[in-house]
Amino acid sequence: MLDESVSSRPEGEPRLDVHNSNVDEDTADAGRCGIVDLHSGRVCLLPALHPNGCHFQAPQDPVE
């Protein structure tokens, strides 16, 4: 299964994964990856469609 955060999609098209429990919607809406490590609650704050694996960090409020 291809993860929506690393798939190619036309620019301006909405991300289809933001309604999943493993994606932080506010972070994704801010143009970041937003994948959540459900065990720790940490969120990947790298840019959307980043190469390689996620880098999980404590969530920040708000994400800029």
PQR file with spaces between the fields and no chain letter, atoms N, CA, C, O and H, PARSE charges and radii, in Angstrom:
ATOM       1  N    MET     1       0.850   -1.171    0.000 -0.4000 1.5000
ATOM       2  CA   MET     1       0.000    0.000    0.000 -0.0000 2.0000
ATOM       3  C    MET     1       0.900    1.241    0.000  0.5500 1.7000
ATOM       4  O    MET     1       1.865    1.302    0.762 -0.5500 1.4000
ATOM       5  N    LEU     2       0.597    2.212   -0.835 -0.4000 1.5000
ATOM       6  CA   LEU     2       1.383    3.422   -0.953 -0.0000 2.0000
ATOM       7  C    LEU     2       0.867    4.456    0.025  0.5500 1.7000
ATOM       8  O    LEU     2      -0.326    4.759    0.050 -0.5500 1.4000
ATOM       9  H    LEU     2      -0.187    2.162   -1.454  0.4000 1.0000
ATOM      10  N    ASP     3       1.758    4.995    0.826 -0.4000 1.5000
ATOM      11  CA   ASP     3       1.394    6.010    1.818 -0.0000 2.0000
ATOM      12  C    ASP     3       1.121    7.326    1.115  0.5500 1.7000
ATOM      13  O    ASP     3       1.940    7.768    0.309 -0.5500 1.4000
ATOM      14  H    ASP     3       2.727    4.749    0.806  0.4000 1.0000
ATOM      15  N    GLU     4       0.006    7.959    1.393 -0.4000 1.5000
ATOM      16  CA   GLU     4      -0.383    9.201    0.732 -0.0000 2.0000
ATOM      17  C    GLU     4       0.636   10.307    0.939  0.5500 1.7000
ATOM      18  O    GLU     4       0.765   11.180    0.081 -0.5500 1.4000
ATOM      19  H    GLU     4      -0.659    7.600    2.047  0.4000 1.0000
ATOM      20  N    SER     5       1.374   10.302    2.062 -0.4000 1.5000
ATOM      21  CA   SER     5       2.329   11.374    2.313 -0.0000 2.0000
ATOM      22  C    SER     5       3.523   11.315    1.377  0.5500 1.7000
ATOM      23  O    SER     5       4.214   12.320    1.208 -0.5500 1.4000
ATOM      24  H    SER     5       1.270    9.593    2.759  0.4000 1.0000
ATOM      25  N    VAL     6       3.789   10.162    0.761 -0.4000 1.5000
ATOM      26  CA   VAL     6       4.919   10.062   -0.142 -0.0000 2.0000
ATOM      27  C    VAL     6       4.483    9.767   -1.571  0.5500 1.7000
ATOM      28  O    VAL     6       5.334    9.585   -2.443 -0.5500 1.4000
ATOM      29  H    VAL     6       3.227    9.346    0.898  0.4000 1.0000
ATOM      30  N    SER     7       3.203    9.715   -1.829 -0.4000 1.5000
ATOM      31  CA   SER     7       2.735    9.474   -3.190 -0.0000 2.0000
ATOM      32  C    SER     7       2.752   10.775   -3.965  0.5500 1.7000
ATOM      33  O    SER     7       2.762   11.862   -3.387 -0.5500 1.4000
ATOM      34  H    SER     7       2.512    9.863   -1.122  0.4000 1.0000
ATOM      35  N    SER     8       2.756   10.650   -5.280 -0.4000 1.5000
ATOM      36  CA   SER     8       2.687   11.869   -6.083 -0.0000 2.0000
ATOM      37  C    SER     8       1.219   12.176   -6.352  0.5500 1.7000
ATOM      38  O    SER     8       0.425   11.284   -6.648 -0.5500 1.4000
ATOM      39  H    SER     8       2.748    9.767   -5.750  0.4000 1.0000
ATOM      40  N    ARG     9       0.880   13.443   -6.245 -0.4000 1.5000
ATOM      41  CA   ARG     9      -0.474   13.888   -6.553 -0.0000 2.0000
ATOM      42  C    ARG     9      -0.350   15.279   -7.144  0.5500 1.7000
ATOM      43  O    ARG     9       0.588   16.007   -6.821 -0.5500 1.4000
ATOM      44  H    ARG     9       1.525   14.168   -6.004  0.4000 1.0000
ATOM      45  N    PRO    10      -1.270   15.654   -7.993 -0.5600 1.5000
ATOM      46  CA   PRO    10      -1.189   16.997   -8.582  0.2800 2.0000
ATOM      47  C    PRO    10      -1.229   18.069   -7.507  0.5500 1.7000
ATOM      48  O    PRO    10      -1.981   17.961   -6.539 -0.5500 1.4000
ATOM      49  N    GLU    11      -0.408   19.114   -7.682 -0.4000 1.5000
ATOM      50  CA   GLU    11      -0.375   20.206   -6.723 -0.0000 2.0000
ATOM      51  C    GLU    11      -1.757   20.844   -6.629  0.5500 1.7000
ATOM      52  O    GLU    11      -2.424   21.056   -7.642 -0.5500 1.4000
ATOM      53  H    GLU    11       0.204   19.202   -8.469  0.4000 1.0000
ATOM      54  N    GLY    12      -2.173   21.142   -5.419 -0.4000 1.5000
ATOM      55  CA   GLY    12      -3.490   21.737   -5.205 -0.0000 2.0000
ATOM      56  C    GLY    12      -4.569   20.711   -4.925  0.5500 1.7000
ATOM      57  O    GLY    12      -5.645   21.067   -4.444 -0.5500 1.4000
ATOM      58  H    GLY    12      -1.631   20.970   -4.597  0.4000 1.0000
ATOM      59  N    GLU    13      -4.307   19.442   -5.215 -0.4000 1.5000
ATOM      60  CA   GLU    13      -5.270   18.394   -4.913 -0.0000 2.0000
ATOM      61  C    GLU    13      -5.230   18.118   -3.420  0.5500 1.7000
ATOM      62  O    GLU    13      -4.147   18.087   -2.836 -0.5500 1.4000
ATOM      63  H    GLU    13      -3.433   19.152   -5.606  0.4000 1.0000
ATOM      64  N    PRO    14      -6.375   17.919   -2.787 -0.5600 1.5000
ATOM      65  CA   PRO    14      -6.377   17.645   -1.344  0.2800 2.0000
ATOM      66  C    PRO    14      -5.748   16.293   -1.033  0.5500 1.7000
ATOM      67  O    PRO    14      -5.828   15.354   -1.825 -0.5500 1.4000
ATOM      68  N    ARG    15      -5.128   16.218    0.124 -0.4000 1.5000
ATOM      69  CA   ARG    15      -4.586   14.941    0.580 -0.0000 2.0000
ATOM      70  C    ARG    15      -5.743   14.066    1.027  0.5500 1.7000
ATOM      71  O    ARG    15      -6.610   14.502    1.784 -0.5500 1.4000
ATOM      72  H    ARG    15      -5.063   16.981    0.768  0.4000 1.0000
ATOM      73  N    LEU    16      -5.748   12.842    0.557 -0.4000 1.5000
ATOM      74  CA   LEU    16      -6.828   11.924    0.889 -0.0000 2.0000
ATOM      75  C    LEU    16      -6.625   11.261    2.236  0.5500 1.7000
ATOM      76  O    LEU    16      -7.545   10.630    2.758 -0.5500 1.4000
ATOM      77  H    LEU    16      -5.044   12.487   -0.058  0.4000 1.0000
ATOM      78  N    ASP    17      -5.428   11.393    2.815 -0.4000 1.5000
ATOM      79  CA   ASP    17      -5.128   10.688    4.057 -0.0000 2.0000
ATOM      80  C    ASP    17      -5.381   11.504    5.311  0.5500 1.7000
ATOM      81  O    ASP    17      -5.219   10.973    6.409 -0.5500 1.4000
ATOM      82  H    ASP    17      -4.681   11.905    2.391  0.4000 1.0000
ATOM      83  N    VAL    18      -5.771   12.772    5.205 -0.4000 1.5000
ATOM      84  CA   VAL    18      -5.870   13.617    6.390 -0.0000 2.0000
ATOM      85  C    VAL    18      -6.980   13.207    7.343  0.5500 1.7000
ATOM      86  O    VAL    18      -7.003   13.672    8.482 -0.5500 1.4000
ATOM      87  H    VAL    18      -5.903   13.204    4.313  0.4000 1.0000
ATOM      88  N    HIS    19      -7.884   12.368    6.922 -0.4000 1.5000
ATOM      89  CA   HIS    19      -8.969   11.934    7.800 -0.0000 2.0000
ATOM      90  C    HIS    19      -8.650   10.619    8.511  0.5500 1.7000
ATOM      91  O    HIS    19      -9.485   10.085    9.241 -0.5500 1.4000
ATOM      92  H    HIS    19      -7.865   11.990    5.996  0.4000 1.0000
ATOM      93  N    ASN    20      -7.442   10.099    8.296 -0.4000 1.5000
ATOM      94  CA   ASN    20      -7.014    8.882    8.976 -0.0000 2.0000
ATOM      95  C    ASN    20      -6.506    9.234   10.366  0.5500 1.7000
ATOM      96  O    ASN    20      -5.987   10.328   10.589 -0.5500 1.4000
ATOM      97  H    ASN    20      -6.763   10.533    7.703  0.4000 1.0000
ATOM      98  N    SER    21      -6.657    8.305   11.292 -0.4000 1.5000
ATOM      99  CA   SER    21      -6.217    8.561   12.669 -0.0000 2.0000
ATOM     100  C    SER    21      -4.709    8.675   12.793  0.5500 1.7000
ATOM     101  O    SER    21      -4.216    9.174   13.804 -0.5500 1.4000
ATOM     102  H    SER    21      -7.078    7.416   11.111  0.4000 1.0000
ATOM     103  N    ASN    22      -3.959    8.224   11.785 -0.4000 1.5000
ATOM     104  CA   ASN    22      -2.498    8.311   11.859 -0.0000 2.0000
ATOM     105  C    ASN    22      -1.956    9.564   11.178  0.5500 1.7000
ATOM     106  O    ASN    22      -0.752    9.657   10.940 -0.5500 1.4000
ATOM     107  H    ASN    22      -4.360    7.818   10.964  0.4000 1.0000
ATOM     108  N    VAL    23      -2.826   10.540   10.857 -0.4000 1.5000
ATOM     109  CA   VAL    23      -2.389   11.804   10.258 -0.0000 2.0000
ATOM     110  C    VAL    23      -2.978   12.955   11.060  0.5500 1.7000
ATOM     111  O    VAL    23      -4.188   13.018   11.277 -0.5500 1.4000
ATOM     112  H    VAL    23      -3.805   10.465   11.050  0.4000 1.0000
ATOM     113  N    ASP    24      -2.108   13.871   11.500 -0.4000 1.5000
ATOM     114  CA   ASP    24      -2.564   15.061   12.192 -0.0000 2.0000
ATOM     115  C    ASP    24      -3.046   16.063   11.140  0.5500 1.7000
ATOM     116  O    ASP    24      -2.248   16.576   10.355 -0.5500 1.4000
ATOM     117  H    ASP    24      -1.125   13.820   11.324  0.4000 1.0000
ATOM     118  N    GLU    25      -4.345   16.337   11.128 -0.4000 1.5000
ATOM     119  CA   GLU    25      -4.957   17.144   10.072 -0.0000 2.0000
ATOM     120  C    GLU    25      -4.407   18.570   10.035  0.5500 1.7000
ATOM     121  O    GLU    25      -4.148   19.097    8.953 -0.5500 1.4000
ATOM     122  H    GLU    25      -4.993   15.920   11.766  0.4000 1.0000
ATOM     123  N    ASP    26      -4.227   19.197   11.183 -0.4000 1.5000
ATOM     124  CA   ASP    26      -3.715   20.567   11.210 -0.0000 2.0000
ATOM     125  C    ASP    26      -2.294   20.638   10.652  0.5500 1.7000
ATOM     126  O    ASP    26      -1.952   21.571    9.925 -0.5500 1.4000
ATOM     127  H    ASP    26      -4.438   18.769   12.062  0.4000 1.0000
ATOM     128  N    THR    27      -1.474   19.652   10.996 -0.4000 1.5000
ATOM     129  CA   THR    27      -0.104   19.610   10.494 -0.0000 2.0000
ATOM     130  C    THR    27      -0.098   19.387    8.990  0.5500 1.7000
ATOM     131  O    THR    27       0.654   20.040    8.267 -0.5500 1.4000
ATOM     132  H    THR    27      -1.751   18.894   11.587  0.4000 1.0000
ATOM     133  N    ALA    28      -0.934   18.467    8.513 -0.4000 1.5000
ATOM     134  CA   ALA    28      -1.024   18.200    7.082 -0.0000 2.0000
ATOM     135  C    ALA    28      -1.535   19.424    6.328  0.5500 1.7000
ATOM     136  O    ALA    28      -1.035   19.740    5.247 -0.5500 1.4000
ATOM     137  H    ALA    28      -1.546   17.936    9.101  0.4000 1.0000
ATOM     138  N    ASP    29      -2.522   20.113    6.887 -0.4000 1.5000
ATOM     139  CA   ASP    29      -3.053   21.322    6.248 -0.0000 2.0000
ATOM     140  C    ASP    29      -2.009   22.434    6.170  0.5500 1.7000
ATOM     141  O    ASP    29      -2.099   23.317    5.316 -0.5500 1.4000
ATOM     142  H    ASP    29      -2.928   19.857    7.765  0.4000 1.0000
ATOM     143  N    ALA    30      -1.019   22.389    7.065 -0.4000 1.5000
ATOM     144  CA   ALA    30       0.057   23.385    7.063 -0.0000 2.0000
ATOM     145  C    ALA    30       1.164   23.026    6.076  0.5500 1.7000
ATOM     146  O    ALA    30       2.188   23.706    6.023 -0.5500 1.4000
ATOM     147  H    ALA    30      -0.946   21.672    7.758  0.4000 1.0000
ATOM     148  N    GLY    31       0.967   21.951    5.283 -0.4000 1.5000
ATOM     149  CA   GLY    31       1.947   21.561    4.279 -0.0000 2.0000
ATOM     150  C    GLY    31       3.022   20.622    4.771  0.5500 1.7000
ATOM     151  O    GLY    31       4.014   20.385    4.082 -0.5500 1.4000
ATOM     152  H    GLY    31       0.135   21.398    5.326  0.4000 1.0000
ATOM     153  N    ARG    32       2.827   20.091    5.957 -0.4000 1.5000
ATOM     154  CA   ARG    32       3.794   19.161    6.535 -0.0000 2.0000
ATOM     155  C    ARG    32       3.291   17.730    6.361  0.5500 1.7000
ATOM     156  O    ARG    32       2.138   17.512    5.986 -0.5500 1.4000
ATOM     157  H    ARG    32       2.021   20.284    6.517  0.4000 1.0000
ATOM     158  N    CYS    33       4.154   16.763    6.633 -0.4000 1.5000
ATOM     159  CA   CYS    33       3.800   15.345    6.500 -0.0000 2.0000
ATOM     160  C    CYS    33       2.607   15.000    7.390  0.5500 1.7000
ATOM     161  O    CYS    33       1.571   14.555    6.895 -0.5500 1.4000
ATOM     162  H    CYS    33       5.090   16.940    6.938  0.4000 1.0000
ATOM     163  N    GLY    34       2.750   15.203    8.694 -0.4000 1.5000
ATOM     164  CA   GLY    34       1.645   14.993    9.615 -0.0000 2.0000
ATOM     165  C    GLY    34       1.389   13.568   10.056  0.5500 1.7000
ATOM     166  O    GLY    34       0.458   13.327   10.825 -0.5500 1.4000
ATOM     167  H    GLY    34       3.591   15.564    9.095  0.4000 1.0000
ATOM     168  N    ILE    35       2.191   12.609    9.591 -0.4000 1.5000
ATOM     169  CA   ILE    35       2.011   11.226   10.034 -0.0000 2.0000
ATOM     170  C    ILE    35       2.277   11.172   11.533  0.5500 1.7000
ATOM     171  O    ILE    35       3.248   11.752   12.019 -0.5500 1.4000
ATOM     172  H    ILE    35       2.947   12.806    8.967  0.4000 1.0000
ATOM     173  N    VAL    36       1.409   10.472   12.266 -0.4000 1.5000
ATOM     174  CA   VAL    36       1.506   10.367   13.723 -0.0000 2.0000
ATOM     175  C    VAL    36       1.979    8.975   14.102  0.5500 1.7000
ATOM     176  O    VAL    36       1.456    7.979   13.601 -0.5500 1.4000
ATOM     177  H    VAL    36       0.620   10.000   11.872  0.4000 1.0000
ATOM     178  N    ASP    37       2.969    8.902   14.987 -0.4000 1.5000
ATOM     179  CA   ASP    37       3.348    7.625   15.594 -0.0000 2.0000
ATOM     180  C    ASP    37       2.323    7.374   16.683  0.5500 1.7000
ATOM     181  O    ASP    37       2.375    7.998   17.743 -0.5500 1.4000
ATOM     182  H    ASP    37       3.394    9.711   15.394  0.4000 1.0000
ATOM     183  N    LEU    38       1.398    6.470   16.433 -0.4000 1.5000
ATOM     184  CA   LEU    38       0.274    6.266   17.351 -0.0000 2.0000
ATOM     185  C    LEU    38       0.728    5.793   18.728  0.5500 1.7000
ATOM     186  O    LEU    38       0.022    6.014   19.713 -0.5500 1.4000
ATOM     187  H    LEU    38       1.356    5.963   15.572  0.4000 1.0000
ATOM     188  N    HIS    39       1.881    5.153   18.818 -0.4000 1.5000
ATOM     189  CA   HIS    39       2.368    4.678   20.114 -0.0000 2.0000
ATOM     190  C    HIS    39       2.832    5.834   20.991  0.5500 1.7000
ATOM     191  O    HIS    39       2.526    5.876   22.183 -0.5500 1.4000
ATOM     192  H    HIS    39       2.454    4.973   18.018  0.4000 1.0000
ATOM     193  N    SER    40       3.576    6.776   20.398 -0.4000 1.5000
ATOM     194  CA   SER    40       4.158    7.867   21.190 -0.0000 2.0000
ATOM     195  C    SER    40       3.386    9.177   21.089  0.5500 1.7000
ATOM     196  O    SER    40       3.524   10.046   21.950 -0.5500 1.4000
ATOM     197  H    SER    40       3.825    6.742   19.430  0.4000 1.0000
ATOM     198  N    GLY    41       2.579    9.326   20.049 -0.4000 1.5000
ATOM     199  CA   GLY    41       1.864   10.578   19.829 -0.0000 2.0000
ATOM     200  C    GLY    41       2.700   11.627   19.123  0.5500 1.7000
ATOM     201  O    GLY    41       2.236   12.745   18.895 -0.5500 1.4000
ATOM     202  H    GLY    41       2.467    8.620   19.349  0.4000 1.0000
ATOM     203  N    ARG    42       3.939   11.275   18.772 -0.4000 1.5000
ATOM     204  CA   ARG    42       4.803   12.219   18.073 -0.0000 2.0000
ATOM     205  C    ARG    42       4.352   12.335   16.615  0.5500 1.7000
ATOM     206  O    ARG    42       3.773   11.406   16.051 -0.5500 1.4000
ATOM     207  H    ARG    42       4.316   10.367   18.957  0.4000 1.0000
ATOM     208  N    VAL    43       4.632   13.505   16.015 -0.4000 1.5000
ATOM     209  CA   VAL    43       4.167   13.821   14.670 -0.0000 2.0000
ATOM     210  C    VAL    43       5.366   14.131   13.782  0.5500 1.7000
ATOM     211  O    VAL    43       6.333   14.745   14.234 -0.5500 1.4000
ATOM     212  H    VAL    43       5.102   14.259   16.473  0.4000 1.0000
ATOM     213  N    CYS    44       5.305   13.709   12.521 -0.4000 1.5000
ATOM     214  CA   CYS    44       6.341   14.054   11.568 -0.0000 2.0000
ATOM     215  C    CYS    44       6.064   15.460   11.050  0.5500 1.7000
ATOM     216  O    CYS    44       5.028   15.716   10.437 -0.5500 1.4000
ATOM     217  H    CYS    44       4.520   13.211   12.154  0.4000 1.0000
ATOM     218  N    LEU    45       7.005   16.367   11.306 -0.4000 1.5000
ATOM     219  CA   LEU    45       6.861   17.760   10.907 -0.0000 2.0000
ATOM     220  C    LEU    45       7.659   18.091    9.647  0.5500 1.7000
ATOM     221  O    LEU    45       7.791   19.262    9.291 -0.5500 1.4000
ATOM     222  H    LEU    45       7.847   16.159   11.805  0.4000 1.0000
ATOM     223  N    LEU    46       8.191   17.072    8.970 -0.4000 1.5000
ATOM     224  CA   LEU    46       8.896   17.307    7.715 -0.0000 2.0000
ATOM     225  C    LEU    46       7.894   17.771    6.660  0.5500 1.7000
ATOM     226  O    LEU    46       6.691   17.565    6.820 -0.5500 1.4000
ATOM     227  H    LEU    46       8.084   16.121    9.259  0.4000 1.0000
ATOM     228  N    PRO    47       8.377   18.392    5.587 -0.5600 1.5000
ATOM     229  CA   PRO    47       7.458   18.819    4.530  0.2800 2.0000
ATOM     230  C    PRO    47       6.701   17.631    3.934  0.5500 1.7000
ATOM     231  O    PRO    47       7.211   16.511    3.902 -0.5500 1.4000
ATOM     232  N    ALA    48       5.486   17.885    3.465 -0.4000 1.5000
ATOM     233  CA   ALA    48       4.703   16.836    2.800 -0.0000 2.0000
ATOM     234  C    ALA    48       5.505   16.300    1.620  0.5500 1.7000
ATOM     235  O    ALA    48       6.266   17.036    0.992 -0.5500 1.4000
ATOM     236  H    ALA    48       5.071   18.794    3.490  0.4000 1.0000
ATOM     237  N    LEU    49       5.334   15.031    1.328 -0.4000 1.5000
ATOM     238  CA   LEU    49       5.999   14.341    0.217 -0.0000 2.0000
ATOM     239  C    LEU    49       7.508   14.269    0.389  0.5500 1.7000
ATOM     240  O    LEU    49       8.240   14.167   -0.596 -0.5500 1.4000
ATOM     241  H    LEU    49       4.716   14.433    1.839  0.4000 1.0000
ATOM     242  N    HIS    50       7.989   14.322    1.648 -0.4000 1.5000
ATOM     243  CA   HIS    50       9.432   14.245    1.896 -0.0000 2.0000
ATOM     244  C    HIS    50       9.972   12.877    1.506  0.5500 1.7000
ATOM     245  O    HIS    50       9.257   11.878    1.574 -0.5500 1.4000
ATOM     246  H    HIS    50       7.394   14.405    2.448  0.4000 1.0000
ATOM     247  N    PRO    51      11.252   12.834    1.091 -0.5600 1.5000
ATOM     248  CA   PRO    51      11.872   11.542    0.787  0.2800 2.0000
ATOM     249  C    PRO    51      12.256   10.825    2.079  0.5500 1.7000
ATOM     250  O    PRO    51      12.353   11.446    3.137 -0.5500 1.4000
ATOM     251  N    ASN    52      12.467    9.550    1.988 -0.4000 1.5000
ATOM     252  CA   ASN    52      12.937    8.727    3.112 -0.0000 2.0000
ATOM     253  C    ASN    52      11.897    8.646    4.217  0.5500 1.7000
ATOM     254  O    ASN    52      10.732    8.985    4.008 -0.5500 1.4000
ATOM     255  H    ASN    52      12.388    9.045    1.129  0.4000 1.0000
ATOM     256  N    GLY    53      12.315    8.197    5.389 -0.4000 1.5000
ATOM     257  CA   GLY    53      11.408    7.985    6.504 -0.0000 2.0000
ATOM     258  C    GLY    53      11.045    9.256    7.245  0.5500 1.7000
ATOM     259  O    GLY    53      11.649   10.311    7.056 -0.5500 1.4000
ATOM     260  H    GLY    53      13.261    7.922    5.560  0.4000 1.0000
ATOM     261  N    CYS    54      10.051    9.121    8.083 -0.4000 1.5000
ATOM     262  CA   CYS    54       9.582   10.249    8.883 -0.0000 2.0000
ATOM     263  C    CYS    54      10.536   10.524   10.044  0.5500 1.7000
ATOM     264  O    CYS    54      11.253    9.634   10.503 -0.5500 1.4000
ATOM     265  H    CYS    54       9.560    8.264    8.237  0.4000 1.0000
ATOM     266  N    HIS    55      10.531   11.752   10.501 -0.4000 1.5000
ATOM     267  CA   HIS    55      11.275   12.162   11.693 -0.0000 2.0000
ATOM     268  C    HIS    55      10.222   12.678   12.680  0.5500 1.7000
ATOM     269  O    HIS    55       9.701   13.782   12.524 -0.5500 1.4000
ATOM     270  H    HIS    55       9.949   12.475   10.128  0.4000 1.0000
ATOM     271  N    PHE    56       9.924   11.877   13.682 -0.4000 1.5000
ATOM     272  CA   PHE    56       8.839   12.199   14.607 -0.0000 2.0000
ATOM     273  C    PHE    56       9.318   13.128   15.713  0.5500 1.7000
ATOM     274  O    PHE    56      10.381   12.925   16.299 -0.5500 1.4000
ATOM     275  H    PHE    56      10.347   10.980   13.809  0.4000 1.0000
ATOM     276  N    GLN    57       8.516   14.150   15.987 -0.4000 1.5000
ATOM     277  CA   GLN    57       8.803   15.131   17.025 -0.0000 2.0000
ATOM     278  C    GLN    57       7.549   15.351   17.853  0.5500 1.7000
ATOM     279  O    GLN    57       6.436   15.054   17.421 -0.5500 1.4000
ATOM     280  H    GLN    57       7.652   14.316   15.511  0.4000 1.0000
ATOM     281  N    ALA    58       7.755   15.879   19.054 -0.4000 1.5000
ATOM     282  CA   ALA    58       6.594   16.214   19.884 -0.0000 2.0000
ATOM     283  C    ALA    58       5.750   17.237   19.139  0.5500 1.7000
ATOM     284  O    ALA    58       6.296   18.179   18.564 -0.5500 1.4000
ATOM     285  H    ALA    58       8.660   16.121   19.405  0.4000 1.0000
ATOM     286  N    PRO    59       4.445   17.076   19.137 -0.5600 1.5000
ATOM     287  CA   PRO    59       3.595   18.021   18.421  0.2800 2.0000
ATOM     288  C    PRO    59       3.713   19.427   18.994  0.5500 1.7000
ATOM     289  O    PRO    59       3.863   19.609   20.202 -0.5500 1.4000
ATOM     290  N    GLN    60       3.644   20.406   18.120 -0.4000 1.5000
ATOM     291  CA   GLN    60       3.710   21.794   18.516 -0.0000 2.0000
ATOM     292  C    GLN    60       2.361   22.436   18.241  0.5500 1.7000
ATOM     293  O    GLN    60       1.628   21.999   17.354 -0.5500 1.4000
ATOM     294  H    GLN    60       3.522   20.258   17.138  0.4000 1.0000
ATOM     295  N    ASP    61       2.039   23.462   18.995 -0.4000 1.5000
ATOM     296  CA   ASP    61       0.753   24.105   18.816 -0.0000 2.0000
ATOM     297  C    ASP    61       0.950   25.611   18.720  0.5500 1.7000
ATOM     298  O    ASP    61       1.384   26.205   19.707 -0.5500 1.4000
ATOM     299  H    ASP    61       2.635   23.816   19.716  0.4000 1.0000
ATOM     300  N    PRO    62       0.674   26.241   17.646 -0.5600 1.5000
ATOM     301  CA   PRO    62       0.285   25.694   16.344  0.2800 2.0000
ATOM     302  C    PRO    62       1.505   25.393   15.489  0.5500 1.7000
ATOM     303  O    PRO    62       2.605   25.859   15.787 -0.5500 1.4000
ATOM     304  N    VAL    63       1.318   24.618   14.431 -0.4000 1.5000
ATOM     305  CA   VAL    63       2.382   24.316   13.480 -0.0000 2.0000
ATOM     306  C    VAL    63       2.439   25.467   12.496  0.5500 1.7000
ATOM     307  O    VAL    63       1.420   25.869   11.935 -0.5500 1.4000
ATOM     308  H    VAL    63       0.424   24.239   14.189  0.4000 1.0000
ATOM     309  N    GLU    64       3.630   25.993   12.291 -0.4000 1.5000
ATOM     310  CA   GLU    64       3.809   27.111   11.342 -0.0000 2.0000
ATOM     311  C    GLU    64       4.468   26.619   10.094  0.5500 1.7000
ATOM     312  O    GLU    64       4.707   27.399    9.173 -0.5500 1.4000
ATOM     313  H    GLU    64       4.458   25.666   12.747  0.4000 1.0000
